[in-house]
Amino acid sequence: MSQVSAPLRKLLEKDIAWHWETEQKDSFQALKKMASEAHVLAFYNKDETVVLNVDASSCGLGAVLLQNERPVAYASRALNSTMKKYRQIEKEALAIVFGCKKFHDYLYGTHFIVESDHKPLESIFKKSITEAPPRVQRFAIALQKYDFKVVHKPGKTMLISDTLSRLYLAETNDELVPDLSVNEVQLNAHLPVSETKYNELKRDTENDSESQLLHKMLDDGWPQNKSQTPEPIQKYWAMRDEITSIDGLLYKGQKVIIPKAQRKQMLMVVHETHMGVVKCKARARQFMYWPGMMTEIQETVEKCEVCAINDKKMSRKESMISHDMPDTPSAKIGADLFELKGQHYLLTVDYYSKWPEVDKLDNLSSANVIGYIKKQFARFGYADELVTDNGPQFSSAEFKRFAQECNFKHTTTSPHYSQVNGQTERYVQTVKNLIKKSADPSKALLDYRNTPLEGIKLSPAQMHIGRRLKSSLPTRTELLKPTYVNQEDLLQKHRQRQKTQAEYYNRHSGAPLQPLNKGQNVTIRHNGKILLVKVIKKHEAPRSYVVETSTGRILRRNRQHLKPSRVQFQQVSDSTQVYRDPKKPV
């Protein structure tokens, strides 16, 4: 064969001008004859692996059936006028259909390998049919009766099928896929757009430079490497096997690729009913696509002022932050006011011993509350720290002076976030139940102080005053005498109890929320309305921030109540305005 092919190989030499004379023609005809003789062709063996090697050129299809790298049969045909308009990926897929139909008697009922130099086909035939380009879907359906695996093979090694696809037989009569060559596949039938919108998409696709580059790639075929792809369309490289063009529109699978001129309008249409990010993305991904579409949808929803001021959902629940456990009784106390059966009460709870004190208030003035707290201090001494909410009794200037006089630290919780003083809030419910259920609330309170706490095995009385309290139950004298409490052991039990409570709480909490920055726009719920506010600073308390409303009012809120917003903050001058209607100009 080397001797016979010498006249042809001389044409490849650098200094030889191209010429086709009798010597070259005879050499070519001799090679064709040799390729079809028995010492080259092999008999089909049903027990050996079958390989179908296929290729497509601009005008023809070629296929060769191989076993042990020897050809069993050749096939080629010309493309008709409709097929010549197909994109390269569609022609390569059509070559597989042609090879399978031509060698049906050899291939049907057996597993075989399909070799193609078009790498995208390797991944397409691994996916669901619904993810393939529309016309390739039709080819895939026609091939479903065969059991094969598509394998990519470099084009420079596809010598036989490549030659057959370029020197094809002039056969175009047989239809490879029913109706496919006669009727162009149109997708506007299933696109949820009007005819006017469909024409607008076609017009803008024709005028879009990025889309035209994609059309060119589909006509000429994608390069082997991403770096060889024009930069504007490198972002389509990962899904190049799914892109096709029909009737002037580009598609990724079943989704139309929206040209740049139409994207902003499409975002408005997707979000016109002001649904959330997840639902807007779900709507869009059903029928349209462009690189970065999901990110742009999220930005559109996050910047929507109507959504921001009507979103009543709070941020997700965060993990528990436990209070530091004091070393001595009465060092850290939580206080709160509550109402029951028309009466107002002051409740204080010692963080160390869980000892509750309850006083019925004569009135709700700050001075009256301070008076009862002073009585409790007189019994057990001044506290180092007092934890309360932001009620007017505790936020008054009078209470601030009281804290300075008694030299204790006054810690307030974030407004509308009672969990910060969770122990006191829990004891409010406990004391309410004691008062409701008992004919003698004072006796019920005595019994509670005398009952050992779960996990600690000591009662609040034992931890607070070092002994049990005499009650209606018979009690040995030894139990009423003061006893020594091991501080280290008690603190360890307290911390273990806190840890257990935190573990149960954190089962339903999410990851920590992202910290907020000074000047960042957020939304809060205030007086039953959603306000757009701006972060002024981080408060000294954990997860607490100071914010400013559009009217200049300063508020403090916990991080859970603050939702980051990309809507622009606008200052207004009307001090009575606490809510701005986005539909009305400022």
Beta strands, then each sheet from edge to edge (+ up, - down):
strand 1: 50-56
strand 2: 60-67
strand 3: 70-78
strand 4: 111-116
strand 5: 147-152
strand 6: 243-246
strand 7: 249-252
strand 8: 255-257
strand 9: 288-289
strand 10: 332-340
strand 11: 343-350
strand 12: 356-360
strand 13: 385-388
strand 14: 409-412
strand 15: 521-526
strand 16: 529-538
strand 17: 544-548
strand 18: 554-558
strand 19: 563-564
sheet 1: 3+ 2- 1+ 4+ 5+
sheet 2: 6+ 7- 8+ 9+
sheet 3: 12+ 11- 10+ 13+ 14+
sheet 4: 18+ 17- 16+ 15- 19+
end
